[in-house]
Amino acid sequence: MKPIHYAYLLRLWQAGTAENPTWRVSLEDPHTRQVIGFDNLEALNEYLQRLRSTTDQSPKIPDPERRTLL
């Protein structure tokens, strides 16, 4: 079986208010420059779980021509 690997630039930043902070996240593919945005850490985790469970094909990801928020 051929090893599978993924490389991303991970960005995390805090948004919201001091009383109600939330984390925003983006992953950027360094080869295609595609950026996938996430509203919270749970959405990032769900995406990574789907990515990990997909062994024979890439997960369905958004159009690389657009910044996408998941």
DSSP file (Angstrom, degrees, kcal/mol; ACC not computed):
  #  RESIDUE AA STRUCTURE BP1 BP2  ACC     N-H-->O    O-->H-N    N-H-->O    O-->H-N    TCO  KAPPA ALPHA  PHI   PSI    X-CA   Y-CA   Z-CA
    1    1 A M              0   0    0      0, 0.0     3,-0.0     0, 0.0     0, 0.0   0.000 360.0 360.0 360.0 131.4    0.0    0.0    0.0
    2    2 A K        -     0   0    0      1,-0.1     2,-0.0     0, 0.0     0, 0.0  -0.551 360.0-111.7 -73.8 131.7    1.3    3.4   -1.0
    3    3 A P        -     0   0    0      0, 0.0     2,-0.4     0, 0.0    -1,-0.1  -0.335  29.0-147.3 -62.5 144.4    1.8    5.8    2.0
    4    4 A I        +     0   0    0     -3,-0.0     2,-0.3     2,-0.0    51,-0.0  -0.936  22.2 169.5-113.4 135.2   -0.6    8.7    2.0
    5    5 A H        -     0   0    0     -2,-0.4     2,-0.4     2,-0.0     0, 0.0  -0.993  16.5-160.0-143.7 154.0    0.4   12.1    3.3
    6    6 A Y        -     0   0    0     -2,-0.3     2,-0.4     2,-0.0    -2,-0.0  -0.975   5.0-159.2-130.0 144.3   -1.1   15.6    3.3
    7    7 A A        +     0   0    0     -2,-0.4     2,-0.3     2,-0.0    24,-0.2  -0.994  18.9 163.8-126.9 131.5    0.7   18.9    4.0
    8    8 A Y        -     0   0    0     -2,-0.4     2,-0.6    21,-0.2    21,-0.2  -0.980  38.6-125.7-140.9 151.9   -1.1   22.0    5.0
    9    9 A L  E     -A   28   0A   0     19,-2.6    19,-2.0    -2,-0.3     2,-0.5  -0.916  34.2-150.9 -93.0 121.2   -0.3   25.4    6.5
   10   10 A L  E     -A   27   0A   0     -2,-0.6     2,-0.4    17,-0.2    17,-0.2  -0.822  13.8-173.0 -98.7 129.1   -2.5   25.7    9.6
   11   11 A R  E     -A   26   0A   0     15,-2.6    15,-2.1    -2,-0.5     2,-0.4  -0.986   1.8-176.2-122.0 133.9   -3.6   29.2   10.8
   12   12 A L  E     +A   25   0A   0     -2,-0.4     2,-0.3    13,-0.2    13,-0.2  -0.984   7.5 167.3-125.9 137.6   -5.5   29.8   14.0
   13   13 A W  E     -A   24   0A   0     11,-2.1    11,-3.1    -2,-0.4     2,-0.4  -0.995  33.0-117.7-149.7 151.2   -6.8   33.1   15.3
   14   14 A Q  E     +A   23   0A   0     -2,-0.3     9,-0.2     9,-0.2     2,-0.2  -0.723  36.7 170.8 -91.3 133.4   -9.2   34.2   17.9
   15   15 A A  E     +A   22   0A   0      7,-3.5     7,-2.3    -2,-0.4     2,-0.2  -0.666  35.3  52.2-127.0-177.5  -12.4   36.0   16.9
   16   16 A G  E    S-A   21   0A   0      5,-0.2     2,-0.2    -2,-0.2    -2,-0.0  -0.512  91.2 -46.2  87.3-157.1  -15.5   37.1   18.7
   17   17 A T        -     0   0    0      3,-1.0    -2,-0.1    -2,-0.2     5,-0.0  -0.613  49.0-105.1-111.0 170.7  -15.6   39.2   21.8
   18   18 A A  S    S+     0   0    0      1,-0.2    -1,-0.1    -2,-0.2    -3,-0.0   0.853 124.3  46.6 -62.8 -33.5  -13.7   39.0   25.1
   19   19 A E  S    S+     0   0    0      1,-0.2    -1,-0.2     0, 0.0    -3,-0.0   0.770 127.6  25.6 -78.9 -26.5  -16.9   37.6   26.7
   20   20 A N  S    S+     0   0    0      2,-0.0    -3,-1.0    -5,-0.0    -1,-0.2  -0.514  81.0 177.9-137.5  67.0  -17.5   35.1   23.9
   21   21 A P  E     -A   16   0A   0      0, 0.0     2,-0.3     0, 0.0    -5,-0.2  -0.366   2.1-178.0 -72.5 151.5  -14.2   34.2   22.2
   22   22 A T  E     -A   15   0A   0     -7,-2.3    -7,-3.5    -2,-0.1     2,-0.4  -0.976  23.0-121.7-143.3 156.2  -14.1   31.6   19.4
   23   23 A W  E     -A   14   0A   0     -2,-0.3     2,-0.3    -9,-0.2    -9,-0.2  -0.852  18.7-161.4-102.8 134.4  -11.3   30.2   17.3
   24   24 A R  E     -A   13   0A   0    -11,-3.1   -11,-2.1    -2,-0.4     2,-0.3  -0.832  12.5-167.5-107.1 152.0  -11.2   30.4   13.5
   25   25 A V  E     -AB  12  38A   0     13,-1.9    13,-3.0    -2,-0.3     2,-0.3  -0.987  11.3-174.2-141.2 145.8   -9.0   28.1   11.5
   26   26 A S  E     -AB  11  37A   0    -15,-2.1   -15,-2.6    -2,-0.3     2,-0.4  -0.996   9.7-156.5-138.3 149.6   -7.8   27.8    8.0
   27   27 A L  E     -AB  10  36A   0      9,-2.5     9,-2.8    -2,-0.3     2,-0.5  -0.984  11.0-164.4-118.5 132.8   -5.8   25.2    6.1
   28   28 A E  E     -AB   9  35A   0    -19,-2.0   -19,-2.6    -2,-0.4     7,-0.2  -0.978  17.4-137.0-120.9 127.2   -3.8   26.1    3.0
   29   29 A D     >  -     0   0    0      5,-2.5     4,-2.5    -2,-0.5     5,-0.2  -0.716  13.4-151.0 -76.9 118.7   -2.4   23.6    0.6
   30   30 A P  T  4 S+     0   0    0      0, 0.0    -1,-0.1     0, 0.0   -22,-0.1   0.699  91.8  48.5 -68.7 -17.4    1.1   24.8   -0.2
   31   31 A H  T  4 S+     0   0    0    -24,-0.2    -2,-0.0     1,-0.1    -3,-0.0   0.883 126.3  22.2 -88.0 -42.5    1.1   23.2   -3.6
   32   32 A T  T  4 S-     0   0    0      2,-0.1     3,-0.1     0, 0.0    -1,-0.1   0.607  92.8-132.5 -99.8 -14.6   -2.3   24.5   -4.9
   33   33 A R     <  +     0   0    0     -4,-2.5     2,-0.2     1,-0.3     0, 0.0   0.565  50.4 157.0  68.8  10.9   -2.6   27.5   -2.6
   34   34 A Q        -     0   0    0     -5,-0.2    -5,-2.5    -6,-0.1     2,-0.5  -0.482  28.4-154.6 -66.4 133.8   -6.2   26.4   -1.9
   35   35 A V  E     -B   28   0A   0     31,-0.4    33,-1.6    -7,-0.2     2,-0.5  -0.953   9.4-168.5-115.4 129.5   -7.5   27.7    1.4
   36   36 A I  E     -Bc  27  68A   0     -9,-2.8    -9,-2.5    -2,-0.5     2,-0.3  -0.978  12.1-156.2-116.4 124.1  -10.2   26.0    3.4
   37   37 A G  E     -Bc  26  69A   0     31,-4.7    33,-4.7    -2,-0.5     2,-0.4  -0.730   4.6-160.6-103.5 151.1  -11.7   27.9    6.3
   38   38 A F  E     -B   25   0A   0    -13,-3.0   -13,-1.9    -2,-0.3     3,-0.1  -0.989  18.2-145.2-131.7 138.1  -13.4   26.6    9.4
   39   39 A D  S    S-     0   0    0     -2,-0.4     2,-0.3   -15,-0.2    -1,-0.1   0.717  83.4  -2.4 -72.4 -21.9  -15.8   28.4   11.8
   40   40 A N  S  > S-     0   0    0    -18,-0.1     4,-1.5   -15,-0.1     3,-0.2  -0.962  77.6 -94.9-161.1 171.7  -14.5   26.5   14.8
   41   41 A L  H  > S+     0   0    0     -2,-0.3     4,-2.5     1,-0.2     5,-0.1   0.810 118.2  60.5 -67.7 -30.2  -12.1   23.8   15.9
   42   42 A E  H  > S+     0   0    0      2,-0.2     4,-2.4     1,-0.2    -1,-0.2   0.903 103.6  50.0 -64.5 -40.1  -14.9   21.1   15.8
   43   43 A A  H  > S+     0   0    0      2,-0.2     4,-2.1    -3,-0.2    -1,-0.2   0.894 110.7  50.2 -65.3 -39.5  -15.4   21.8   12.1
   44   44 A L  H  X S+     0   0    0     -4,-1.5     4,-2.6     2,-0.2    -2,-0.2   0.934 110.1  50.3 -61.0 -46.0  -11.6   21.4   11.5
   45   45 A N  H  X S+     0   0    0     -4,-2.5     4,-2.4     1,-0.2    -2,-0.2   0.902 109.0  51.1 -60.8 -42.4  -11.6   18.1   13.5
   46   46 A E  H  X S+     0   0    0     -4,-2.4     4,-2.2     2,-0.2    -1,-0.2   0.915 110.8  49.1 -61.2 -43.0  -14.5   16.8   11.4
   47   47 A Y  H  X S+     0   0    0     -4,-2.1     4,-2.6     1,-0.2    -2,-0.2   0.929 111.7  48.2 -61.9 -45.8  -12.7   17.6    8.2
   48   48 A L  H  X S+     0   0    0     -4,-2.6     4,-2.5     1,-0.2    -1,-0.2   0.866 109.7  52.8 -65.3 -35.7   -9.5   15.9    9.4
   49   49 A Q  H  X S+     0   0    0     -4,-2.4     4,-2.0     2,-0.2    -1,-0.2   0.918 111.0  47.0 -64.2 -42.8  -11.4   12.8   10.5
   50   50 A R  H  X S+     0   0    0     -4,-2.2     4,-0.9     2,-0.2    -2,-0.2   0.914 112.4  50.3 -63.3 -42.2  -13.0   12.6    7.0
   51   51 A L  H >< S+     0   0    0     -4,-2.6     3,-0.6     1,-0.2    -2,-0.2   0.914 111.4  48.0 -61.7 -43.9   -9.5   13.1    5.4
   52   52 A R  H 3< S+     0   0    0     -4,-2.5    -1,-0.2     1,-0.2    -2,-0.2   0.859 110.6  50.8 -65.9 -36.4   -8.0   10.4    7.6
   53   53 A S  H 3< S+     0   0    0     -4,-2.0     2,-0.8    -5,-0.2    -1,-0.2   0.600  93.6  84.0 -80.7  -9.5  -10.8    7.9    6.8
   54   54 A T    <<  +     0   0    0     -4,-0.9    -1,-0.1    -3,-0.6    -4,-0.0  -0.831  46.7 155.3 -95.6 109.3  -10.5    8.5    3.1
   55   55 A T        +     0   0    0     -2,-0.8    -1,-0.2     3,-0.1     3,-0.1   0.733  68.4  43.2-106.9 -26.4   -7.7    6.2    1.8
   56   56 A D  S    S+     0   0    0      1,-0.2     2,-0.3     2,-0.0    -2,-0.1   0.563 122.3  14.1-101.3  -7.8   -8.4    5.6   -1.9
   57   57 A Q  S    S-     0   0    0      3,-0.0    -1,-0.2     0, 0.0     3,-0.1  -0.986  84.2 -92.1-157.1 160.6   -9.4    9.2   -2.9
   58   58 A S        -     0   0    0     -2,-0.3    -3,-0.1     1,-0.1     3,-0.1  -0.430  51.1-101.8 -71.0 150.0   -9.2   12.7   -1.6
   59   59 A P        -     0   0    0      0, 0.0     2,-0.6     0, 0.0    -1,-0.1  -0.316  48.9 -84.9 -66.6 158.0  -12.2   14.0    0.4
   60   60 A K        +     0   0    0     -3,-0.1    -3,-0.0    -2,-0.0     0, 0.0  -0.519  61.4 177.8 -65.5 114.1  -14.6   16.2   -1.4
   61   61 A I        -     0   0    0     -2,-0.6   -25,-0.0     1,-0.1    -3,-0.0  -0.867  29.4 -92.5-121.5 157.1  -13.0   19.6   -1.0
   62   62 A P        -     0   0    0      0, 0.0    -1,-0.1     0, 0.0     6,-0.1  -0.035  57.1 -69.2 -66.0 167.3  -14.2   23.0   -2.4
   63   63 A D    >   -     0   0    0      1,-0.2     3,-1.8     4,-0.1     0, 0.0  -0.337  39.8-139.1 -55.8 125.5  -13.2   24.6   -5.6
   64   64 A P  T 3  S+     0   0    0      0, 0.0   -29,-0.2     0, 0.0    -1,-0.2   0.629  97.1  70.0 -68.1 -11.6   -9.5   25.7   -5.4
   65   65 A E  T 3  S+     0   0    0    -31,-0.1     2,-0.3     2,-0.0    -2,-0.1   0.597  99.6  54.5 -79.3  -9.8  -10.3   28.9   -7.1
   66   66 A R  S <  S-     0   0    0     -3,-1.8     2,-0.4   -31,-0.0   -31,-0.4  -0.901  83.8-117.5-125.4 151.4  -12.2   30.2   -4.1
   67   67 A R        -     0   0    0     -2,-0.3     2,-0.4   -33,-0.1   -31,-0.2  -0.738  42.1-156.9 -77.3 134.3  -11.6   30.7   -0.4
   68   68 A T  E     -c   36   0A   0    -33,-1.6   -31,-4.7    -2,-0.4     2,-0.5  -0.931  14.9-153.8-123.5 140.2  -14.0   28.4    1.3
   69   69 A L  E      c   37   0A   0     -2,-0.4   -31,-0.2   -33,-0.2   -43,-0.1  -0.959 360.0 360.0-113.5 122.5  -15.5   28.5    4.7
   70   70 A L              0   0    0    -33,-4.7   -32,-0.2    -2,-0.5    -1,-0.1   0.373 360.0 360.0-105.6 360.0  -16.7   25.2    6.2
